[in-house]
Amino acid sequence: MKKPLEKPNFLIYSLGCKVNQYDSSSLRHKLENIGFNYNNNNPGLVIINTCSVTKSAITKDRQLYNKLSKKFPQCKFVIMGCWPQTDTEAKDSKSFLNKKDIYFWGVGEHNQLINEIISLFPECEFKLENKDKSNLVSTDKSRYFLKIGDGCNQFCSYCIIPYARGRLKSRSSKKLINEVKEASNKGFKEIVLSGIHLGQYGYDKKGKELNLTELLKELLKIDNKIRFRLSSIEVNEVSDELIELMSTEKQICPHLHISLQSGSNKILKLMNRPYKTKIFKERIEKLRKSLPDIAITTDIIVGFPGETNKDFQESYDFAKEIKFSKVHVFSYSAHEKTASYNFPNKVSVKDIKERSKMLRELSDKLETEYKKKILNIYKNKNLEVIVEKKGEKIKGVTKYSFSLEFNNKYLKNTKRKIKTGDLVDVNLNKDICC
């Protein structure tokens, strides 16, 4: 006869993308529902949700495991996510040779994983009936990250994701609508639509499901006090229909993260990206014609095999020409299972560091210029900010994606007691503005 449930304590650590964070939050919700207790006080279980998008990401996975295994030597460990999914040899790594209580699991639905976790605690009796019928996954204290799909069909030559997470899998729009309704009832004021390949939502359903713009239209009907944000989208999927919706619906944040990856057509072709710089520029111009103040952030990979000084300069000049509001700079570090891993003409570490430094300096300049532009537009006016952190100063995120720090005196209603996740009006007078 098993002993009554003693509510083992557990912790989850997430590395990598927002999809990983969503998956971790979903797993936490399900484990708590059957009796586990999320608490760092003497945990019996530590779960690490890993990333393997690059070699450096895998190094971070190992480092985190080594740190936590020393901190919690008596714990059982679960290593999940893209690393064990793509690297079956991960479990044979020297990092794990001296660890007995460790279980490896990849990605996908969590029912099997939960059964395996339960088996790690044979002394406990778990009540598996699901009394909590909620679809809600608490992913952030201030904003709700809604995972609308997983997987990717694109197979860029540097990317491991299609091998780690499989082909495109869109979630049911009915479930997503119900999840947003619950998030609204819980008081969330910003919903961030996230996924591996956001712009292709519904494509795998072959006309039996909504597309991204149609989904947004349905979500907008739920609560007119919620704002929506798209986490990332490919430039060739920024349709005229989506642009029109964004320009007419003020609930959609005027911000898109559109990955460029390179401003060189030669490198884009080697990367197997589905566009050229001409297409990219035309779509951005179309966007800005309807939304002149939109924030456009991007990713650029530096040091892709074959990237010459000339190719890098083309990327640098193109980023400057487009005037991104921020550039996330990534040093090339491919996974060995990707096509580009075996490409010739590798770029030296020295050149990658020098080019990355140049591009980050440009990003800082572009970010400052864009922020100043928006703050000047709202000078002596109110700008909506969602509260992320409270203290001596309040920190929040604007609909344009950049953060602001301000005191209570800048609030439209100075007597209002605010909490994390509140959507507040901040008066941008000259003290805070310029």
N, C-alpha and C positions, 0 to 999 in steps of 0.2 A: 504493500500500500504506500503510495507516494505521500510525502508530507504536504500540508497545505502550502499554497503559494506564499513565498517569502518576498516577492517583488524584488528581483535582482536589479541592482542599479546598472545603468548602461550609459554610454556616450557615443555620439557619432561625429566624426570629423569629415568634412567635404573638401575635396580639391577640384579645381577645374571649373567647368561652366555652370551656368544657371540651371541647366537640366539636371546636373548632378545634385545641386542643392535642393531642387524640387524632389528628386528621388529619395534623398536622405530624409527630408521632412516627411515624405509619405511613409517611409519605413518607420520613422520615429512614432508617427501617429498610430500605426498599426501595432507596434510593439507595446506602446503605452495602453492601448485598448485591451490587450490580453493580460496586462498585469505588470509589465516591466516599468521601472521607475527611472526617468531621465534625470540623472544626478551624478555629479562628479565626486561625491563623497563615497569613497571606497567602491568604485564600479567593479562589477563582476564581468562585464562585457564591454569591449571597445570595438567599434565598427569604423573602418576607414574606407571612405568612398573615393576611389583613386581616379587619376587622369593619366592617359598615356599618349596625349596628342603629340608630344615631342620627347626626345631623350632627356631633356632637362626636367620635364614634367615627371618622368619615371624616377629620376633622381630625388625629386621632392617627395614622391611617394615613399621611397625607401627611408629617407631622412626622417619623415614624420613617424613611420613605424618604429624606427630605432629609438627615437625620442620617447614615444609613448610606451614602448615595451620596457624601457628602463624606469619610467615613471610609475607604471602599473605592472610590476613583474608577475603578480598572481592572476592577472586577467586572462580571460579567453578573448581571442581576437578574431574578427571577421574582416577579411580583405576583399572588397567588392569593387565594382566599377569597371572602367575600360582597361585597366592594367591586366588583371587576371583574365579578362575576356579576350584580349589580343595576344597576350604572352603566356602561353600555357606553361612555359618554363619558369614563370615568376615564383611558383611555389617551391622550386628547387634552388632559388636564390640563396646565397650564403647568408643573407639577412635573416632568413627564417629557419636555418638549420637547427638552432638550439631552442626553438619554440615548439612545444607540443600542442598546446591548446589553440590551434589556429585553423580557420576554415576559409577556403577560397570560393568566391562566387562572382559571376560577371555582372551582366545587366539583364533587365527584363522584369516581368511581373514578380512580385515579392512573395507570393504564397509559398513557393518551394523554399525560398530562403528562410522564411519565418519558421517553417517546419524544421529546417536544419538547425536554426538557432535554438529552438525549443529542445532539440536533441542534445545540445551542449549542456543542458541543465536537467539531467534525468531525475534529480532529487526533488524537483518542483512539479507541482500540478498546475497546469494552466487551463483557464476557462476560455475556450476558443469561440464560444458563441459571440457574434458581433452585435453588441447592444448599441453601439454608436453607428448609426447609418449615415453619418455625415460624409460628404465628399471632400470636405475642406482640408487642405494641407497648409498648416501655418508655416510659411516660408520666410517671413521677414516681419519684424515688428511694425514697420512703417508702410511697406508696400506688399501687395500680393502678387507673387510670380505664378502665372498660370501656364503650365506646360500643355501646349496644344498638340504636340506631336514629338516623335523621336525618329532617329535614323536619317539617312541621306542617300540620294541616288547620284550625286554629282561626281564623286571619285576624283577630286583634285589630286594632283600627283604628290603633294606633300602631306596629305591628310589621312589619318588613320580611322577617322570616325565611321565611315561606311563599313569597315571591317569590325569595329568595336560595337557599334550599335545597330548594324544591319541597314536594310532598306527603309525608305520612308514609311512611317506608320502614323497616320493622323488619328487623334482621339475623336470620339463621337461628339458632335456639336451639341447634342442634347445634354451630355454629361458636363461639357464645358459651360453651358448656359446655367445649369443647376449649380455648378461650382462657383460661378460669379455671383449668383443670387445669394449663396451662403456667405461669400466674402463680403458682399454688400451688407448683409444682416449683421455680420460681425464688426462692421464699422470701417472696413478698409476703404480708402479714398483714391487709391491708385492701383490699377491692375496692369501688370507688365506681361504681355504675351511673349512667351519664350518657347524655344524649340530649336532643334538642330538646323532645320531647313524651313524656316517660318513661311516664306513666300510660296511654298508648294503645298501648303495645307489643303487637304482634300483631294489632291491629284491622284493619290493611290486608291481612292474610292471610285474612280472612273464615272464621275457624274452623279454618284449616289450621295454625295456629301457637299456641303457648302464650300466655297473657296474662301480665302482669307478675308477679302473685302465683305463678302456676304456674312461671314461669321461676325466681323466687327459690327455690322449693321444690326445684327440680332443682339449683340452684347450691349450696344448703346441704348437699347430700349429698356434695359433692366433698372438703371438708376441714373438720373440726370445729374447727380452730384458726384459721380465717380469719373475720374479721368483715366484714359487708357494710353498705354505706351507700347510700341513694338520694339522688341529687344534687338533684333538684327534681321536684315533682309538683303537678298542679292539685287544688284542694280537692275538686272533684266526682268525682275519680278515686281518692280515698282511700276505697276500698271497705271494707265490713265484713270481707270475706275478708282483705284486706291488714292491717287493724287486728288481727284475730285472730292472724295469722301473726307480726306484730311483737311482740305481747304474749306469745307462747309461745316464740319462738325468740330466745335471748339472743345469737346470732351477728349479728342485725340491729341496727345501732346505733339507739338510741332518739332519732332525730333526723330530722325532715322539713323540707325547705325548701318552703314552700307560698306561692306568690306571691299577695298580696292585690291590689296595684296601686292600689286606692283603697278607703277606708271609706265612700264616698258612693255610694248606689245610682244616683243620677243620673249620676255620672261612670262607674260600672261599665257602665251601659247604653251610654253614648257610646263607651266603650272596646271594646264588643262582647265583654265578658267573660261566661262561661257560668254565672254565679251571682249571687246577691244576698248582702248581708251576713248575712241570717238563715241562709241555707244554710251560709255559711262558718262562722259561730259554732256551729251545730249539729254540724258535722263535727268541729270542734276539741274541743267538749265530749265527743263520742263517743270521740275519740282519747284524751283525758286521763282518761276513765273507765277505760280499759284500761291506759293508760300514763301515770300521773299525773306522772311526772318528765320526760316527753319534751321535747326541745328543739324548738321550732318557730320557725324563722327565716322571714323574708319579704322581699319587694320591695314598695316603694311608690313610685309616680311622683308627683312634685310639679309642679303647674303645668300639668296637662292643660287644653287649651282648654275654657273654660266653667267652670273650677273657681273658685268664689267663696270668700271667706273662710269662709263657712258650710260649704261643701263640704269645705274643708281641715280645718276644726275637727272635722267628722264623722270624717274619716280619722284625725286625731290621737287623738280620743277612743276610736275603735274599736281602734286599735293598743294604746292603754293598757289598754282593757278586756280584750282577748285576752291581753295580757301575753306578747308575743313574746319569745323569748330574744335576738333581734337583728333590727333592721330595716335593710335595705339601701336607702338613699334615692337615688332617681334624679331628676335635674332633667329635665323634659320637653324633648326635643330630637328631634323626629320627622324621619324620612327623608322626602324630598319625594314619594316614590312610595307612601307610606301614606295611607290614607283621612283620618286626622286632620290631615294637613299642611294641608289646606284648610278645616279647621273654623274657625268664627268665634270671637270672644271670647277672643283670645289673652291669656295672663297675662303681666304685665310681668316682666322679668328681676329687678327689685328684689324683687317679691313672691315670685318663685320662690326667690331666695336666702334671704329671711327665713323662709319656710315650711320650706325644707330645713334651715336651721339649727335651727329648733324641733324638727323631727322627729328629727334626728341627736342632739340633746341627750336627747330621750326615749329613743331607742335605746340610748344609752350607759347611761342609768339602768336600763333594763330588762335590759340585758346584765349589768350589775353585780349586780343583784338575783338574776337566775337563776343566775349563777355561784356566788354566795354560798350560795344554797339548796342546790345540788348538793354543794359542798364541805362544807357542814355535815352533809349526809346521810352523806358518806363520811369524816367526821372520825374519825381514828384507825383508818381502814380502808384497804384497797387499792383503787385505781382504775386500770383499764387505760389506758395511754397509748401511742400509736404514735409512735416517735421520728422527728422531722423534721430536727432540727439538733443537732449536738454542738459543745461549746465549753466555756468556763468553767461555763456552765449548759447543761443539756439542755432542748431545747424539743420538746414533743410535743402531739398532738391527742387529746383524750378522745373517748369514744364519743358524748358529748353535744355535740360539735362545737367547743367552745371549747378554747383552747390553755392549756398549763401550762408554766411554767419551774421547774426543780428541779435540785438537786445530786445526785450519786451516793448520798449518805447517805440519801436518801429512797426508794431502790430497795429492794424486798423482798429481792433478792439483791445485796448491795453489791459482791461480788467478781466479778460477771458482767461480761464485756466486751461492751458493747452497740454496735450499729451502727445507722445510719439505716435505718428500716423495721422495726426490732424492736418487738414488742409487749411492754411491760414493766408490772409492777405498781408503782405509786407509792404509798407510805404517806402519807396526808394527815394528818399530826399537826398540832398547833396552830401550829407555826412556818410551815408552808406553807398551812394551811387558812384561818385567819381573821385 
